[in-house]
Amino acid sequence: MIYLKIDNNKGFYRTDETREEWIELDQINKDDLLKLLKLATTKEFSMEDYKDELLQNPAHNIIYRNIYGKFIELLDNKTRFQDSVNSMYKTAIDFYTKELSGDI
């Protein structure tokens, strides 16, 4: 599912995969970024490639370039990040799983 796109020389995003509503990128806020992060870590997440020449709006260009760069980095390291989190909390997960099943 595409969550960031370039259309008519502007950047757009969406945080709801069930609706076709696209919001101009200069309207993005902290809550929207957090929703996009959650989607990137839990769903099939894709973005249109950043192309400087397609974004004529300077604000959209800067915002899209920065968000695209950070999300590409996150997506490239997603598996490594999830493995790191799982190993960090493995002891606690194992302990509470046993406790809840009554094996302790």
DAFEN-V367542 format. One record per pair of residues at least 12 apart in sequence whose C-alpha atoms are under 10 Angstrom apart, sorted by the first residue. I is the first residue (numbers start at 0). J is the second residue. Records with the same first field share a line. If there is no record, write none. Layout:
# DAFEN-V367542
I->J + J
This chain:
# DAFEN-V367542
0->16 + 38 + 42 + 43 + 44 + 45 + 46
1->13 + 14 + 16 + 43 + 44 + 45 + 46 + 47
2->14 + 15 + 16 + 21 + 35 + 38 + 39 + 43 + 44 + 45 + 46 + 47
3->21 + 22 + 23 + 24 + 35 + 44 + 45 + 46 + 47 + 48 + 49 + 63 + 66 + 67
4->21 + 23 + 24 + 45 + 46 + 47 + 48 + 49 + 63
5->23 + 24 + 46 + 47 + 48 + 49 + 50 + 53 + 54 + 59 + 60 + 63
6->23 + 47 + 53 + 54
7->53 + 54 + 55 + 56
8->51 + 52 + 53 + 54 + 55 + 56 + 57 + 59 + 60
9->23 + 24 + 25 + 53 + 54 + 55 + 56 + 57 + 58 + 59 + 60 + 63
10->22 + 23 + 24 + 25 + 47 + 49 + 53 + 54 + 55 + 56 + 58 + 59 + 60 + 61 + 62 + 63 + 64
11->23 + 24 + 25 + 26 + 27 + 59 + 63
12->24 + 25 + 26 + 27 + 31 + 32 + 35 + 46 + 63
13->27 + 31 + 34 + 35
14->30 + 31 + 32 + 33 + 34 + 35 + 36 + 37 + 38
15->34 + 35 + 38
16->38 + 42
23->59
24->58 + 59 + 60 + 61 + 62 + 63 + 66
25->56 + 58 + 59 + 60 + 61 + 62 + 63
26->59
27->62
32->66
35->70
36->70 + 73
39->70 + 71 + 73 + 74 + 77
40->70 + 73 + 74 + 77 + 78 + 80 + 81
41->77
44->70 + 74
45->67 + 70 + 71 + 74
46->67 + 70 + 71
47->67
48->63 + 64 + 67 + 68 + 71
49->63 + 64 + 65 + 66 + 67 + 68
50->63 + 64
51->63 + 64
